[in-house]
Amino acid sequence: MDENKEKELASEEVVEETAEKAEKLTSEEKEEVEEILEKYKNTDEEAQIVTDWDGLAQVGDTDAVFEEDEAETDEEESDETEEEEIPEENLCERCGKRERFTELDEDYPYCKVCRESMKKTRMNAWGVITFILTFISSILCIVFGVFAVVTAVPVFKGDRYMAENKFVSAITSYEEALSSIESLNSQAGGTLFDAGNKTYQKLIKAYAGMGSVTYARDYFSALENAGVLEQLKYKAANEYNESYNKMMDTYGELQTAYSNALNEFFGKKEKADVSEAEKYLTELEELKKNEKYDPYMVAYFQYLFCSVTDNSLYESIKYLEEIKSGGRTYEFIYAIELCMNYLEKGDYEKAEKTCYESLEASPENIGVYQYLMISKRRQGDFEGALKLGEEARKLAETMYTGQEGYSALHYAVPMEEAIVYALQGEKEKAIEAIDESFEQGNDNSNLNISILLHYLFHVKGTEPVEEEGEKIYDNVDEMYDQGVATIAAYGSYYGLSISDNVQAIMDGKKTLEDVFMNGEVDWQ
């Protein structure tokens, strides 16, 4: 028997033996065997596709194999994606698909892809318009911000000064605001900015408060041009305006009617008696009954006739008191004249009362201290006069702090100090005070005192020499020489001259006491 036959017989024996064993299996064991056999069957078929290289074209297709592999891979990835679903709170707010780019910021709302795409977004037309409008708005904010600062700040300062009755400082602040607006409009090439009518009203009120309503002319005009004076909120300004117009109309008409008569009285070498002006005083009294005229301005012209005649002290005081009853609007007319008339009369109590009333209404009016010091000096109270000078200096520091270029201390105050020091024989202090006065400002009065004191303390005693009929003093005092030269050069033009009383002291005909304690200097 050959080998093949033996193998076949052996196989048949194995099969029979296996069949016998299979019949003895339970139903469950049979099912397991069938499953195992099915697996082996599938494995043989798959192996045939991969390993049967000789019959590759007939047995299987590699493209089909690879497509099946890719499909299985996609299914696996899909399964993985479903398994790793992104929480809703972590999704990109723009696309809603990808996870937020939390590496940049844990609260960043967009994914990396959306972030990159937004960087490349072009500005649309509305974006361009918005950008332009924003830029213009920024420029306007800056411009009007500057306007607010340069105008509002000085106006607020002015309001604060007004509350303290610092009228000079208030006027300076309000006018600073107007000046700033004028400068801004000049740079803008038009009238872009406006201070507002309220600022003009405040200026008028400040001028009226210090008794200088006539200086408010330009500001009345501004309100008139704006057509607001009839409005209720400008009622006060309108009242000032009506009063001012009536006052100035009266002044203009009376000036035309009586200027020649006043000049005639003023030009006489010897003052005429007040009785010679009686007819004019009567005529003016009748005009007060006419509502067309401002009665207080009429009374002022009555006072003018008294001032150029003799023996008129009683009448002068009467008319000035009448003007005073008209209120502070007329203070610029009556205050100083009334004080001087009281001093001439020797009524020092009323003279000082008038001064303190002016200071109470306008504490910046430091020049009033001159008349208070004159009152004390005339009474022989030198210490009291010098204390008033110190008070005026302290007040000047309080009132005018921070005002650049403004001479706070009125030049009359150090001039009065110089006179008091001279009366006490304190020559160095007298010279120092009159030089300070001259630095503060000058007029014919302190020019005369400067010439007088420098002559008495530095020049007197040197022999004068005659040159072309004029006395030339051989001295080394610069201030004296300067004063004399000023009068020689500008005296006729500015009305400067050495007064008779001062010349009398220099000539030895009068003493300092004669002029400054028992009388008063006539500066003309």
C-alpha positions as CSV (number, residue, x, y, z in Angstrom):
1,M,0.0,0.0,0.0
2,D,1.5,3.3,-1.0
3,E,1.9,6.3,1.3
4,N,-1.0,8.3,-0.1
5,K,-3.4,5.5,0.5
6,E,-2.2,5.2,4.0
7,K,-2.8,8.9,4.7
8,E,-6.3,8.7,3.3
9,L,-7.2,5.7,5.5
10,A,-5.7,7.5,8.5
11,S,-7.7,10.5,7.8
12,E,-10.9,8.6,7.4
13,E,-10.2,7.0,10.8
14,V,-9.7,10.5,12.4
15,V,-12.9,11.8,10.8
16,E,-14.9,8.7,12.0
17,E,-13.3,9.1,15.5
18,T,-14.1,12.8,15.5
19,A,-17.7,12.2,14.4
20,E,-18.2,9.7,17.2
21,K,-17.0,12.2,19.7
22,A,-19.1,15.0,18.2
23,E,-22.2,12.9,18.6
24,K,-21.5,12.6,22.3
25,L,-21.3,16.5,22.7
26,T,-24.1,18.5,24.2
27,S,-26.0,21.0,22.3
28,E,-24.2,23.9,23.9
29,E,-20.8,22.3,23.2
30,K,-21.9,21.8,19.6
31,E,-22.7,25.6,19.2
32,E,-19.3,26.5,20.5
33,V,-17.6,24.2,18.1
34,E,-19.6,25.6,15.2
35,E,-18.5,29.1,16.1
36,I,-14.9,28.1,16.2
37,L,-15.1,26.4,12.9
38,E,-16.8,29.5,11.4
39,K,-13.9,31.7,12.6
40,Y,-11.4,29.4,11.1
41,K,-13.3,29.4,7.8
42,N,-13.2,33.3,7.8
43,T,-9.6,33.3,8.6
44,D,-8.7,31.0,5.7
45,E,-10.6,33.2,3.3
46,E,-8.9,36.4,4.5
47,A,-5.5,34.7,4.3
48,Q,-6.2,33.6,0.8
49,I,-6.7,37.2,-0.3
50,V,-3.5,38.4,1.3
51,T,-1.1,35.4,0.7
52,D,-2.3,34.1,-2.7
53,W,0.1,36.3,-4.7
54,D,0.1,34.1,-7.8
55,G,-3.6,34.4,-8.3
56,L,-3.8,38.1,-7.0
57,A,-5.6,39.5,-10.1
58,Q,-8.3,36.8,-9.8
59,V,-8.6,36.4,-6.0
60,G,-8.7,39.9,-4.7
61,D,-8.4,43.8,-5.4
62,T,-5.9,45.9,-3.4
63,D,-7.9,49.1,-4.0
64,A,-10.9,47.5,-2.4
65,V,-8.7,46.4,0.5
66,F,-7.4,49.9,1.1
67,E,-10.8,51.5,0.8
68,E,-12.1,49.2,3.4
69,D,-9.2,50.0,5.7
70,E,-9.9,53.8,5.3
71,A,-13.6,53.3,5.9
72,E,-12.8,51.4,9.1
73,T,-10.3,54.2,10.2
74,D,-12.9,56.9,9.6
75,E,-15.5,55.0,11.6
76,E,-13.0,54.6,14.4
77,E,-12.2,58.4,14.4
78,S,-15.9,59.2,14.2
79,D,-16.4,56.9,17.2
80,E,-13.5,58.6,19.0
81,T,-15.0,62.1,18.2
82,E,-18.4,61.1,19.5
83,E,-16.7,59.8,22.6
84,E,-14.6,63.1,23.2
85,E,-17.5,65.6,22.7
86,I,-16.5,69.3,23.6
87,P,-18.5,70.9,26.4
88,E,-20.8,73.7,25.3
89,E,-19.1,76.3,27.6
90,N,-15.8,75.5,25.9
91,L,-17.0,76.0,22.3
92,C,-15.9,79.1,20.2
93,E,-18.5,81.8,20.4
94,R,-18.1,82.7,16.8
95,C,-18.2,79.3,15.0
96,G,-19.6,77.1,17.7
97,K,-17.7,74.1,16.6
98,R,-14.1,74.3,17.7
99,E,-12.7,74.6,21.2
100,R,-11.8,78.1,22.6
101,F,-8.1,79.1,22.4
102,T,-7.6,79.0,26.1
103,E,-3.8,79.0,25.8
104,L,-4.0,82.7,25.1
105,D,-6.4,83.5,27.9
106,E,-8.6,81.0,29.8
107,D,-11.5,83.3,29.2
108,Y,-10.7,84.0,25.5
109,P,-14.1,83.5,23.7
110,Y,-12.9,82.4,20.2
111,C,-11.0,79.4,18.8
112,K,-7.6,79.7,17.2
113,V,-9.0,79.5,13.6
114,C,-11.6,82.3,14.2
115,R,-9.0,84.4,16.0
116,E,-6.7,84.3,12.9
117,S,-9.6,85.1,10.5
118,M,-10.7,88.1,12.6
119,K,-7.2,89.6,12.4
120,K,-7.6,89.7,8.7
121,T,-11.0,91.3,8.7
122,R,-11.1,94.5,6.5
123,M,-12.8,97.7,7.8
124,N,-16.0,98.4,6.0
125,A,-17.4,101.8,5.0
126,W,-19.3,102.2,8.3
127,G,-16.1,101.5,10.2
128,V,-14.3,104.2,8.2
129,I,-17.0,106.7,8.9
130,T,-17.1,105.8,12.6
131,F,-13.3,106.2,12.8
132,I,-13.5,109.6,11.2
133,L,-16.3,110.8,13.4
134,T,-14.5,109.6,16.5
135,F,-11.3,111.4,15.4
136,I,-13.3,114.7,14.8
137,S,-15.1,114.3,18.1
138,S,-11.8,113.9,19.9
139,I,-10.4,117.1,18.3
140,L,-13.6,119.0,19.3
141,C,-13.4,117.7,22.8
142,I,-9.8,118.9,23.1
143,V,-10.7,122.3,21.6
144,F,-13.7,122.9,23.7
145,G,-11.9,121.5,26.7
146,V,-9.3,124.2,26.3
147,F,-12.1,126.7,25.9
148,A,-13.7,125.6,29.1
149,V,-10.4,125.7,31.1
150,V,-9.3,129.2,29.9
151,T,-12.8,130.7,30.4
152,A,-14.4,128.8,33.3
153,V,-11.5,129.0,35.6
154,P,-11.1,132.8,35.7
155,V,-14.9,133.2,35.9
156,F,-15.0,130.9,38.9
157,K,-12.2,132.9,40.5
158,G,-14.1,136.1,39.8
159,D,-17.2,134.7,41.5
160,R,-15.1,133.9,44.5
161,Y,-13.7,137.4,44.6
162,M,-17.2,138.9,44.3
163,A,-18.3,136.9,47.3
164,E,-15.5,138.6,49.3
165,N,-16.2,142.1,47.8
166,K,-12.9,142.0,46.1
167,F,-14.2,143.9,43.1
168,V,-10.9,144.8,41.5
169,S,-9.7,141.2,41.5
170,A,-13.2,140.0,40.2
171,I,-13.0,142.5,37.3
172,T,-9.5,141.3,36.5
173,S,-10.6,137.7,36.5
174,Y,-13.7,138.3,34.3
175,E,-11.7,140.4,31.9
176,E,-9.1,137.6,31.8
177,A,-11.8,135.2,30.5
178,L,-12.9,137.7,27.8
179,S,-9.3,138.2,26.8
180,S,-8.8,134.4,26.5
181,I,-11.9,134.1,24.3
182,E,-10.7,136.9,22.1
183,S,-7.4,135.1,21.7
184,L,-9.0,131.8,20.9
185,N,-11.3,133.4,18.3
186,S,-8.3,135.2,16.7
187,Q,-6.5,131.8,16.3
188,A,-9.7,130.2,15.0
189,G,-10.2,133.0,12.5
190,G,-13.7,133.7,13.5
191,T,-16.1,134.0,16.4
192,L,-16.3,130.4,17.4
193,F,-16.3,131.0,21.2
194,D,-18.4,133.2,23.4
195,A,-18.1,134.1,27.1
196,G,-21.8,134.2,27.5
197,N,-23.9,137.2,28.5
198,K,-23.7,136.2,32.2
199,T,-20.0,137.2,32.2
200,Y,-20.8,140.7,31.0
201,Q,-23.5,141.0,33.6
202,K,-21.0,139.9,36.3
203,L,-18.6,142.6,35.1
204,I,-21.2,145.3,35.3
205,K,-22.2,144.2,38.8
206,A,-18.5,144.2,39.9
207,Y,-18.0,147.8,38.5
208,A,-21.2,148.9,40.2
209,G,-20.0,147.3,43.5
210,M,-16.9,149.3,43.5
211,G,-18.8,152.5,42.6
212,S,-17.5,152.7,39.0
213,V,-20.5,152.0,36.9
214,T,-19.2,154.3,34.2
215,Y,-16.4,151.9,33.4
216,A,-19.0,149.3,32.4
217,R,-19.9,151.0,29.2
218,D,-18.5,148.4,26.8
219,Y,-20.2,145.6,28.7
220,F,-23.6,147.3,28.7
221,S,-23.1,147.6,24.9
222,A,-22.4,143.9,24.6
223,L,-25.7,143.0,26.4
224,E,-27.6,145.6,24.4
225,N,-26.3,144.1,21.2
226,A,-27.3,140.6,22.4
227,G,-30.8,141.9,23.1
228,V,-31.0,140.3,26.5
229,L,-31.4,143.3,28.8
230,E,-35.2,142.9,28.9
231,Q,-35.0,139.4,30.1
232,L,-35.8,138.8,33.8
233,K,-32.5,137.2,34.6
234,Y,-30.7,140.3,33.4
235,K,-33.0,142.7,35.3
236,A,-30.2,143.9,37.6
237,A,-27.9,144.7,34.6
238,N,-30.7,146.5,32.9
239,E,-31.3,148.6,36.0
240,Y,-27.6,149.6,36.0
241,N,-27.8,150.3,32.3
242,E,-30.9,152.6,32.6
243,S,-29.3,154.4,35.5
244,Y,-26.0,154.7,33.6
245,N,-27.7,156.1,30.5
246,K,-29.7,158.6,32.4
247,M,-26.6,159.7,34.4
248,M,-24.4,160.1,31.3
249,D,-27.1,161.9,29.3
250,T,-27.5,164.3,32.2
251,Y,-23.8,164.8,32.4
252,G,-23.4,165.5,28.7
253,E,-26.2,168.1,28.6
254,L,-25.1,169.9,31.7
255,Q,-21.5,169.9,30.6
256,T,-22.5,171.6,27.4
257,A,-24.7,174.1,29.2
258,Y,-22.3,175.1,32.1
259,S,-18.7,174.4,31.0
260,N,-18.0,178.0,30.1
261,A,-19.3,179.3,33.4
262,L,-17.2,176.8,35.3
263,N,-14.1,177.6,33.4
264,E,-14.6,181.3,34.0
265,F,-14.7,180.8,37.8
266,F,-11.8,178.4,37.7
267,G,-9.6,180.8,35.7
268,K,-9.8,183.7,38.2
269,K,-6.7,184.5,40.1
270,E,-8.6,184.9,43.3
271,K,-11.5,182.6,44.0
272,A,-14.9,184.2,43.7
273,D,-17.3,184.0,46.6
274,V,-19.9,181.3,46.4
275,S,-22.6,183.9,46.3
276,E,-21.5,184.8,42.7
277,A,-22.5,181.3,41.6
278,E,-25.9,181.4,43.3
279,K,-27.9,181.8,40.1
280,Y,-26.3,178.7,38.6
281,L,-27.0,176.7,41.8
282,T,-30.7,177.8,41.7
283,E,-31.0,176.9,38.0
284,L,-29.6,173.4,38.7
285,E,-31.9,173.0,41.7
286,E,-34.9,173.5,39.4
287,L,-33.6,170.8,37.0
288,K,-33.8,168.2,39.7
289,K,-37.6,168.4,39.4
290,N,-37.5,167.2,35.8
291,E,-37.6,163.4,35.5
292,K,-35.5,163.7,32.4
293,Y,-32.4,164.4,34.5
294,D,-30.5,162.3,37.0
295,P,-30.9,164.4,40.2
296,Y,-27.6,163.1,41.7
297,M,-25.7,164.2,38.6
298,V,-27.3,167.6,38.8
299,A,-26.2,167.8,42.4
300,Y,-22.6,167.0,41.2
301,F,-22.6,170.1,39.0
302,Q,-23.8,172.1,42.0
303,Y,-20.8,170.8,43.9
304,L,-18.5,171.7,41.0
305,F,-19.6,175.3,41.2
306,C,-18.8,175.2,44.9
307,S,-15.4,173.7,44.4
308,V,-14.2,176.7,42.2
309,T,-15.5,179.4,44.6
310,D,-14.6,180.4,48.1
311,N,-16.5,180.2,51.4
312,S,-18.5,177.2,49.9
313,L,-17.5,174.4,52.4
314,Y,-21.0,174.1,53.8
315,E,-22.7,173.9,50.4
316,S,-20.0,171.5,49.1
317,I,-20.7,169.0,51.9
318,K,-24.5,169.4,51.5
319,Y,-24.4,168.5,47.8
320,L,-22.0,165.7,48.3
321,E,-24.2,164.2,51.0
322,E,-27.1,164.4,48.6
323,I,-25.1,162.5,46.0
324,K,-24.2,159.9,48.6
325,S,-27.9,159.2,49.2
326,G,-28.1,158.0,45.6
327,G,-26.2,154.8,46.5
328,R,-22.8,153.2,45.6
329,T,-23.4,153.8,41.9
330,Y,-22.3,157.4,42.6
331,E,-19.5,156.7,44.9
332,F,-16.9,157.5,42.3
333,I,-18.3,161.1,42.4
334,Y,-18.7,161.7,46.1
335,A,-16.5,159.5,48.2
336,I,-13.0,161.2,48.0
337,E,-14.4,164.7,47.7
338,L,-16.7,164.3,50.7
339,C,-13.8,162.9,52.8
340,M,-11.5,165.8,51.8
341,N,-14.2,168.4,52.6
342,Y,-14.7,166.8,56.1
343,L,-10.9,167.0,56.6
344,E,-10.9,170.6,55.5
345,K,-13.7,171.3,58.0
346,G,-11.8,169.5,60.7
347,D,-14.6,166.9,61.1
348,Y,-12.2,164.0,61.4
349,E,-14.8,161.6,62.8
350,K,-17.0,161.9,59.7
351,A,-14.0,161.9,57.4
352,E,-12.9,158.5,58.8
353,K,-16.4,157.2,58.8
354,T,-16.7,157.9,55.1
355,C,-13.4,156.1,54.5
356,Y,-14.4,153.0,56.4
357,E,-17.8,152.8,54.6
358,S,-15.9,152.7,51.3
359,L,-13.5,150.0,52.6
360,E,-16.4,147.9,53.9
361,A,-18.1,148.0,50.5
362,S,-14.8,147.5,48.6
363,P,-11.9,146.3,50.8
364,E,-9.5,146.5,47.8
365,N,-9.8,150.3,47.7
366,I,-6.5,150.6,49.6
367,G,-6.0,154.2,48.4
368,V,-8.7,155.2,50.9
369,Y,-6.0,154.6,53.6
370,Q,-4.4,157.8,52.4
371,Y,-7.2,159.9,53.8
372,L,-7.4,157.9,57.1
373,M,-3.7,158.6,57.5
374,I,-4.2,162.3,56.7
375,S,-6.9,162.4,59.4
376,K,-4.5,160.9,62.0
377,R,-1.6,163.1,60.9
378,R,-3.7,166.3,61.1
379,Q,-4.6,165.3,64.6
380,G,-1.0,164.8,65.5
381,D,-1.4,161.0,65.9
382,F,1.7,160.0,64.1
383,E,1.8,156.5,65.6
384,G,-1.8,155.9,64.5
385,A,-1.0,157.1,61.0
386,L,1.9,154.7,60.7
387,K,-0.2,151.8,62.1
388,L,-2.8,152.5,59.3
389,G,0.1,152.3,56.8
390,E,1.0,148.8,58.2
391,E,-2.6,147.8,58.0
392,A,-2.8,148.9,54.4
393,R,0.3,146.8,53.5
394,K,-1.1,143.7,55.1
395,L,-4.4,144.2,53.4
396,A,-2.6,144.6,50.0
397,E,-0.9,141.2,50.5
398,T,-4.2,139.6,51.4
399,M,-6.2,141.2,48.6
400,Y,-3.9,140.9,45.7
401,T,-2.0,137.6,46.2
402,G,-1.1,136.1,42.8
403,Q,-2.0,139.1,40.6
404,E,1.1,139.5,38.5
405,G,2.1,143.0,37.4
406,Y,-0.3,144.7,39.7
407,S,1.0,147.2,42.2
408,A,-1.0,146.2,45.2
409,L,0.0,149.0,47.6
410,H,-1.3,152.3,46.4
411,Y,1.5,154.8,46.0
412,A,-0.3,157.3,48.3
413,V,0.2,155.1,51.3
414,P,4.1,155.1,51.3
415,M,3.9,158.9,50.4
416,E,1.9,159.5,53.6
417,E,4.4,157.4,55.6
418,A,7.2,159.6,54.1
419,I,5.4,162.8,55.3
420,V,4.9,161.4,58.8
421,Y,8.6,160.3,59.1
422,A,9.7,163.7,57.9
423,L,7.5,165.4,60.6
424,Q,9.2,163.1,63.1
425,G,12.6,164.0,61.8
426,E,13.4,160.4,60.7
427,K,15.1,161.5,57.5
428,E,16.3,158.1,56.2
429,K,12.9,156.4,56.6
430,A,11.3,159.4,55.0
431,I,13.5,159.2,51.9
432,E,13.1,155.4,51.7
433,A,9.3,155.7,51.9
434,I,9.0,158.4,49.2
435,D,11.3,156.5,46.9
436,E,9.0,153.4,47.3
437,S,6.0,155.6,46.6
438,F,7.6,156.7,43.3
439,E,8.3,153.1,42.3
440,Q,4.6,152.2,42.9
441,G,3.4,155.1,40.7
442,N,3.5,158.8,40.5
443,D,1.5,161.9,40.1
444,N,2.0,165.6,40.9
445,S,1.6,165.0,44.6
446,N,4.3,162.4,45.3
447,L,6.5,164.1,42.7
448,N,6.3,167.3,44.9
449,I,7.0,165.3,48.1
450,S,10.0,163.6,46.4
451,I,11.5,166.9,45.3
452,L,10.8,168.4,48.7
453,L,12.3,165.7,50.9
454,H,15.3,165.1,48.7
455,Y,15.9,168.8,48.7
456,L,15.6,169.2,52.5
457,F,17.7,166.2,53.4
458,H,20.3,166.1,50.7
459,V,20.4,169.4,48.8
460,K,19.6,172.2,51.2
461,G,22.7,174.1,52.2
462,T,24.5,174.1,48.9
463,E,24.8,177.4,47.1
464,P,22.7,177.7,43.9
465,V,24.2,179.3,40.8
466,E,22.5,181.2,38.1
467,E,22.5,179.9,34.5
468,E,20.4,181.9,32.0
469,G,18.2,183.2,34.8
470,E,17.6,179.7,36.4
471,K,18.8,178.4,39.7
472,I,21.1,175.4,39.3
473,Y,21.8,173.6,42.5
474,D,25.2,172.0,43.0
475,N,24.2,168.7,44.5
476,V,24.6,164.9,44.1
477,D,21.0,163.9,44.7
478,E,19.7,162.1,41.6
479,M,16.1,162.0,42.6
480,Y,15.9,165.7,43.1
481,D,17.6,166.4,39.8
482,Q,15.3,164.0,38.1
483,G,12.1,165.5,39.6
484,V,13.1,169.1,38.6
485,A,14.0,167.9,35.1
486,T,10.6,166.1,34.8
487,I,8.7,169.2,35.6
488,A,10.8,171.3,33.2
489,A,10.3,168.8,30.3
490,Y,6.7,167.6,30.8
491,G,5.2,170.1,33.2
492,S,3.2,172.1,30.7
493,Y,1.9,169.0,28.9
494,Y,0.9,167.0,32.0
495,G,0.1,169.8,34.3
496,L,3.0,169.2,36.6
497,S,4.5,171.9,38.8
498,I,6.1,172.5,42.2
499,S,3.2,173.6,44.4
500,D,3.4,177.0,46.2
501,N,3.3,175.3,49.6
502,V,6.2,173.0,48.8
503,Q,8.2,175.8,47.3
504,A,7.5,177.9,50.4
505,I,9.0,175.1,52.6
506,M,12.1,174.8,50.4
507,D,12.5,178.6,50.6
508,G,12.2,178.5,54.3
509,K,9.0,180.6,54.4
510,K,6.9,177.7,55.8
511,T,7.6,174.6,57.9
512,L,6.5,171.0,57.4
513,E,4.1,171.5,60.3
514,D,2.5,174.6,58.7
515,V,1.7,172.7,55.6
516,F,1.0,169.1,56.6
517,M,-0.6,169.5,60.0
518,N,-2.3,172.9,60.0
519,G,-3.3,173.0,56.3
520,E,-3.2,171.0,53.2
521,V,-1.0,171.0,50.1
522,D,-2.5,172.6,47.0
523,W,-0.8,170.4,44.4
524,Q,-1.7,172.6,41.4
